[in-house]
């Protein structure tokens, strides 16, 4: 019998020999094993079609694995009711996915109300979340069509956090906004995560975004094969293969990095004099994440 939901607390997410073969024999994911640490940001990065979004959607059972197990904490999610599971996990996606016929405040309050919270309490909490994600309360009564791209994405993050989930799935949530707004949203997420310490699984095709956000970065090749996993500094200092070097933009300069100081900032340069990241502090790493 299906149980209600994963246990409370910020749990790890564990993929145990997971595979997914779609109709027609396409193997999107092959024998994938990984642990996303509790309370940290794990970024899945790779080219289109490498299986990263399939992995993400298997966590909330929008996609069912062909084989293997996924555990949240110590619980196999195959034994959890799919609807209860999805309501217990925050989900933010590209283009925000807001309901166009509902005002901002009601978009945010939707899942808490489905979980039994009163409309009044859900709306009060939604106002607080608006401020927490960097928006003014005056936007609460607008419809999504009257928001800028950056505002809509912030509302999408607020909605994903509205039920106070321990796990947050983010599928290229900042991919549809311009570079300046994207950088602001990334900084907001890092700041927010410092306060809330959720277990976040984040999908992107942008290695710069992965470096900016990830406590653990997982670079995937075709079939969700792990080309390299670890913190950003390991990718820069010790790329595991030519594929990794090429993906992160080092090319033949992977073993010839140097550090230059420019206007007080310590910049990592490749053999061709191109900047590939920034060092923050004596023991910092490119991209600004430890």
ZAMAR-933152 format. One line per 2 residues: for each residue y, z, x of N, C-alpha, C. Coordinates in steps of 0.05 Angstrom, whole numbers. Layout:
<recs>
Y/Z/X/Y/Z/X/Y/Z/X ~ ...
</recs>
This chain:
<recs>
-24/0/17/0/0/0/25/0/18 ~ 45/-16/10/70/-17/26/85/9/23
97/17/46/113/41/46/142/34/42 ~ 159/54/39/187/50/30/204/37/51
205/48/75/224/38/95/217/50/122 ~ 227/38/144/223/51/170/236/78/171
226/95/189/237/122/191/266/123/201 ~ 280/146/196/308/149/204/310/151/235
334/148/245/339/149/273/342/121/285 ~ 355/118/308/358/92/320/333/86/336
315/70/325/288/65/338/289/41/356 ~ 269/39/373/265/15/388/251/-6/370
254/-31/378/240/-53/364/220/-64/384 ~ 195/-66/377/175/-75/396/160/-100/384
161/-121/400/145/-145/394/119/-143/410 ~ 96/-145/397/71/-142/410/54/-167/407
55/-185/427/39/-210/427/43/-226/402 ~ 69/-230/395/76/-244/370/77/-274/374
65/-288/355/66/-318/355/74/-327/327 ~ 87/-350/325/93/-363/300/88/-393/302
69/-403/286/64/-431/285/70/-441/257 ~ 89/-459/255/98/-470/229/79/-492/220
82/-500/195/66/-521/184/70/-546/201 ~ 48/-560/206/49/-583/223/41/-577/252
38/-551/258/29/-543/284/50/-537/304 ~ 76/-536/296/98/-530/314/97/-501/322
94/-495/348/93/-467/357/121/-458/365 ~ 135/-445/347/162/-435/352/162/-412/371
142/-395/369/140/-371/386/111/-369/395 ~ 107/-364/421/79/-362/431/76/-336/448
60/-318/437/51/-294/451/75/-279/463 ~ 94/-272/447/119/-259/455/116/-229/454
122/-216/476/121/-186/477/147/-177/490 ~ 160/-157/477/186/-147/487/192/-121/472
206/-103/485/217/-80/472/247/-81/474 ~ 260/-79/450/289/-76/448/295/-46/447
307/-35/468/310/-6/470/327/6/447 ~ 319/30/440/333/44/419/363/49/426
380/43/407/409/49/410/423/31/430 ~ 412/8/437/424/-10/456/426/-38/444
441/-55/457/444/-83/449/425/-100/466 ~ 406/-113/453/389/-133/466/398/-161/456
404/-178/475/413/-205/468/392/-225/474 ~ 384/-241/454/366/-264/458/383/-288/461
380/-302/484/397/-325/490/380/-348/498 ~ 388/-372/491/372/-396/499/382/-420/484
371/-443/491/378/-468/478/369/-469/449 ~ 381/-487/433/372/-490/406/343/-498/405
328/-485/387/300/-491/383/281/-475/401 ~ 292/-455/416/275/-440/434/260/-417/420
267/-412/395/253/-391/380/268/-365/376 ~ 293/-364/385/307/-338/384/313/-329/355
322/-348/338/327/-341/310/302/-334/295 ~ 280/-349/301/254/-342/289/246/-314/296
250/-305/321/243/-278/328/260/-258/312 ~ 286/-264/310/304/-246/296/295/-243/266
288/-265/254/281/-265/225/254/-253/220 ~ 238/-251/241/212/-237/237/216/-207/235
238/-197/246/242/-168/245/248/-158/217 ~ 261/-174/200/266/-166/173/248/-181/153
227/-193/164/206/-207/148/216/-230/132 ~ 238/-243/141/245/-269/129/227/-290/139
214/-285/162/193/-303/173/170/-285/179 ~ 146/-294/172/121/-278/177/107/-288/202
101/-270/221/87/-279/245/59/-290/238 ~ 51/-310/254/24/-320/251/4/-300/263
12/-287/284/-5/-266/297/13/-247/312 ~ 1/-224/319/16/-203/333/29/-183/314
43/-164/326/55/-143/310/84/-139/319 ~ 100/-129/299/128/-121/305/130/-92/295
139/-75/312/143/-47/304/172/-38/307 ~ 181/-23/287/207/-10/288/201/20/291
208/31/314/198/57/320/168/55/324 ~ 153/72/310/124/72/312/111/59/288
126/45/271/116/35/247/114/4/247 ~ 90/-6/241/86/-34/239/99/-44/214
118/-63/216/133/-71/193/117/-87/173 ~ 93/-96/181/77/-111/161/67/-92/139
69/-66/143/62/-47/122/86/-36/107 ~ 109/-48/111/134/-39/97/141/-59/76
149/-50/52/158/-68/31/181/-85/41 ~ 179/-112/38/200/-129/50/228/-124/39
231/-119/13/257/-114/2/269/-88/13 ~ 252/-67/14/262/-41/25/269/-44/54
253/-60/69/258/-64/97/285/-77/101 ~ 290/-99/86/315/-114/90/339/-97/82
336/-80/63/359/-62/55/364/-41/75 ~ 344/-35/92/347/-14/113/357/-25/139
359/-52/141/368/-65/166/394/-81/161 ~ 413/-77/178/438/-92/176/433/-121/185
447/-140/173/443/-168/180/470/-182/179 ~ 479/-191/202/504/-206/204/497/-234/214
510/-255/202/502/-282/209/527/-299/214 ~ 523/-323/224/544/-342/229/557/-349/202
583/-354/201/598/-360/177/598/-337/157 ~ 592/-313/166/593/-288/151/574/-285/128
569/-307/113/550/-305/90/560/-288/67 ~ 586/-285/65/597/-268/43/594/-282/16
591/-266/-5/589/-277/-32/617/-285/-41 ~ 621/-311/-46/649/-321/-51/661/-311/-77
645/-303/-96/655/-295/-122/660/-264/-124 ~ 656/-250/-101/661/-221/-101/683/-215/-81
699/-196/-88/721/-188/-71/709/-175/-45 ~ 725/-173/-25/717/-162/1/704/-135/-3
717/-118/-18/707/-90/-21/680/-90/-34 ~ 675/-108/-53/649/-108/-67/628/-122/-50
635/-141/-33/616/-152/-14/605/-130/4 ~ 623/-113/14/614/-91/32/598/-70/17
605/-65/-8/591/-44/-23/565/-52/-36 ~ 557/-78/-34/534/-88/-48/508/-73/-41
501/-72/-16/475/-60/-9/475/-30/-14 ~ 495/-14/-7/495/14/-15/491/19/-45
503/2/-61/499/5/-90/470/-1/-98 ~ 458/-22/-86/430/-28/-91/412/-5/-83
420/10/-63/405/33/-54/410/58/-70 ~ 427/56/-90/432/79/-108/458/94/-105
475/85/-86/501/98/-83/519/90/-106 ~ 535/109/-116/553/103/-138/573/82/-129
584/67/-149/604/47/-143/628/59/-130 ~ 637/82/-140/660/95/-129/656/103/-100
633/116/-94/627/124/-67/624/100/-48 ~ 610/80/-58/606/56/-42/632/43/-35
650/42/-54/677/30/-48/693/47/-29 ~ 692/73/-32/706/91/-13/696/87/15
670/85/18/659/81/45/666/53/55 ~ 668/33/37/675/6/46/703/5/57
722/20/44/749/21/55/749/32/83 ~ 733/53/88/732/64/115/720/44/135
700/29/127/688/9/144/708/-13/151 ~ 725/-21/132/745/-41/137/762/-33/161
771/-9/161/788/1/183/772/3/209 ~ 747/11/206/730/14/230/725/-12/244
724/-35/229/720/-61/242/746/-75/248 ~ 768/-61/246/794/-71/254/809/-87/233
804/-82/208/818/-95/186/835/-76/170 ~ 856/-87/158/873/-71/141/862/-68/113
865/-44/102/855/-39/75/866/-58/54 ~ 889/-70/60/902/-89/41/885/-114/36
865/-119/53/848/-142/50/825/-137/30 ~ 822/-112/21/799/-104/5/796/-120/-20
818/-127/-33/817/-140/-59/818/-170/-57 ~ 818/-181/-34/818/-210/-31/789/-221/-35
788/-246/-42/763/-260/-42/758/-273/-15 ~ 733/-277/-7/728/-288/20/742/-314/27
747/-331/7/761/-356/12/790/-352/21 ~ 801/-328/19/828/-323/28/829/-309/55
806/-308/69/805/-295/95/805/-315/117 ~ 816/-308/140/812/-325/164/784/-322/174
776/-340/192/749/-339/203/743/-312/216 ~ 761/-302/232/757/-276/245/755/-253/225
772/-254/205/771/-233/184/744/-233/170 ~ 735/-257/163/710/-260/148/687/-249/165
687/-254/191/665/-245/208/666/-214/210 ~ 690/-203/211/692/-173/212/682/-161/186
688/-174/164/677/-164/138/647/-166/138 ~ 636/-188/149/607/-191/151/594/-169/167
607/-160/189/597/-138/205/599/-112/188 ~ 621/-108/174/624/-84/158/602/-83/137
597/-106/124/576/-106/104/549/-99/116 ~ 543/-110/140/518/-104/153/515/-74/159
537/-60/163/537/-32/170/539/-13/146 ~ 544/-25/122/551/-9/99/530/12/91
505/6/94/484/25/87/476/43/110 ~ 492/42/132/487/58/156/459/54/167
452/28/172/426/22/182/423/31/211 ~ 398/36/219/393/43/247/389/18/264
382/-4/251/377/-30/264/396/-51/253 ~ 408/-66/271/427/-87/263/419/-113/276
414/-134/259/407/-160/269/432/-178/267 ~ 438/-192/288/462/-209/289/455/-237/298
457/-256/280/449/-284/286/473/-301/291 ~ 481/-304/316/505/-319/324/529/-313/306
535/-288/302/556/-280/282/584/-289/290 ~ 589/-295/316/616/-303/324/617/-332/332
597/-347/326/596/-375/335/614/-394/321 ~ 625/-387/298/641/-406/283/671/-401/285
680/-384/304/708/-378/306/718/-389/333 ~ 744/-390/337/756/-401/361/752/-381/384
754/-390/410/748/-373/433/763/-347/434 ~ 789/-348/427/805/-323/428/795/-303/408
791/-311/384/780/-293/363/753/-283/371 ~ 737/-301/382/709/-294/390/710/-272/411
728/-274/430/730/-253/451/738/-227/438 ~ 756/-228/419/765/-203/405/742/-191/390
726/-207/376/703/-197/361/682/-185/380 ~ 678/-197/402/659/-186/422/668/-159/432
694/-157/438/705/-131/447/703/-110/425 ~ 708/-118/400/706/-100/378/677/-89/375
657/-107/379/630/-98/376/622/-79/398 ~ 631/-84/423/625/-65/445/638/-38/439
663/-38/429/676/-13/422/662/1/400 ~ 654/-13/379/641/-2/356/614/10/364
599/-5/380/572/4/389/574/30/405 ~ 596/34/420/599/59/435/601/83/416
609/78/392/612/100/372/587/104/355 ~ 573/81/348/552/83/329/524/82/341
520/71/364/495/70/378/471/60/361 ~ 475/37/349/453/24/334/435/9/353
411/4/344/393/-15/358/400/-43/348 ~ 412/-59/366/422/-85/358/406/-107/372
397/-126/356/385/-150/366/404/-173/360 ~ 414/-186/380/436/-205/378/427/-232/388
431/-253/373/423/-280/381/448/-297/387 ~ 447/-311/409/468/-330/417/457/-352/435
471/-374/437/464/-395/456/484/-394/480 ~ 503/-375/479/524/-374/499/518/-351/519
513/-359/544/507/-339/565/530/-321/570 ~ 555/-331/568/578/-314/572/579/-292/551
573/-299/526/572/-278/505/550/-258/511 ~ 527/-268/520/505/-250/527/513/-231/548
527/-240/570/536/-223/591/556/-202/581 ~ 573/-211/562/594/-193/552/582/-170/535
560/-175/521/550/-157/501/525/-142/509 ~ 507/-154/524/480/-145/526/475/-122/546
463/-101/536/451/-81/554/426/-93/566 ~ 411/-107/550/388/-122/559/391/-151/550
389/-170/568/392/-198/562/364/-211/566 ~ 356/-227/546/330/-240/547/335/-270/545
332/-285/567/335/-314/567/309/-327/560 ~ 309/-343/539/285/-355/528/283/-385/535
259/-394/541/253/-423/543/238/-431/518 ~ 229/-455/517/215/-466/494/191/-448/486
187/-444/460/165/-427/451/171/-397/454 ~ 196/-390/458/205/-362/462/191/-350/487
186/-367/507/176/-357/532/199/-344/547 ~ 195/-320/557/216/-305/571/219/-316/599
242/-328/604/248/-338/631/258/-316/649 ~ 273/-297/638/282/-273/652/292/-253/632
289/-228/638/299/-206/621/310/-184/638 ~ 332/-173/630/344/-151/645/374/-150/641
388/-133/656/417/-131/654/430/-156/667 ~ 456/-160/661/470/-183/671/470/-184/701
473/-161/714/474/-162/744/449/-174/756 ~ 426/-170/743/401/-181/754/401/-212/753
412/-222/731/414/-251/728/431/-264/750 ~ 453/-250/755/472/-261/775/461/-257/803
450/-234/809/442/-228/837/414/-240/843 ~ 397/-241/823/369/-249/828/358/-267/805
369/-291/801/358/-308/781/329/-314/786 ~ 312/-313/765/283/-314/769/273/-342/775
288/-362/768/279/-390/772/302/-409/772 ~ 296/-434/778/317/-455/777/328/-458/749
310/-455/729/319/-457/701/340/-435/695 ~ 335/-411/704/354/-389/699/380/-395/714
379/-404/739/403/-410/754/420/-431/740 ~ 406/-452/731/420/-474/718/432/-464/691
418/-448/676/427/-439/650/452/-422/653 ~ 453/-404/673/476/-387/675/498/-399/692
494/-424/701/515/-439/714/518/-436/744 ~ 497/-425/756/498/-422/785/488/-446/800
469/-460/789/458/-483/802/448/-477/830 ~ 455/-494/849/446/-490/877/461/-467/891
481/-455/878/496/-434/890/485/-406/884 ~ 462/-405/873/451/-379/864/448/-359/886
442/-368/910/438/-350/932/462/-347/950 ~ 485/-358/941/509/-358/957/533/-347/942
529/-325/929/551/-313/914/569/-297/932 ~ 594/-296/925/614/-279/939/633/-266/919
648/-247/929/666/-233/912/695/-237/922 ~ 712/-245/904/741/-249/911/757/-231/893
779/-221/904/797/-204/889/821/-221/881 ~ 826/-223/854/847/-239/843/864/-222/825
889/-217/832/907/-200/816/894/-173/809 ~ 881/-161/828/869/-135/824/841/-135/811
832/-158/802/805/-160/790/785/-172/810 ~ 761/-161/811/740/-170/829/723/-191/815
724/-216/824/712/-238/811/688/-248/828 ~ 665/-252/815/642/-263/828/645/-294/829
642/-306/853/646/-335/856/619/-346/866 ~ 613/-371/857/589/-384/867/596/-400/893
576/-414/903/580/-428/929/601/-450/927 ~ 607/-459/903/627/-480/899/655/-469/892
658/-443/894/683/-430/888/689/-427/858 ~ 669/-429/841/673/-426/813/668/-397/804
685/-386/787/681/-359/778/657/-358/758 ~ 639/-338/762/616/-336/744/615/-309/730
634/-291/736/634/-265/723/654/-247/737 ~ 657/-223/725/677/-204/736/663/-177/741
670/-164/762/660/-138/769/679/-117/759 ~ 670/-98/742/687/-77/732/679/-51/745
696/-40/762/690/-16/776/672/-20/800 ~ 668/0/816/653/-3/841/625/-13/836
612/-4/815/584/-12/810/582/-28/785 ~ 604/-41/777/604/-57/753/588/-83/756
587/-98/735/571/-123/734/587/-145/721 ~ 579/-170/726/592/-192/712/590/-189/682
612/-196/669/612/-195/640/621/-168/629 ~ 624/-148/646/635/-123/637/615/-104/624
588/-110/623/568/-92/612/552/-80/635 ~ 545/-54/632/530/-41/653/502/-50/655
</recs>
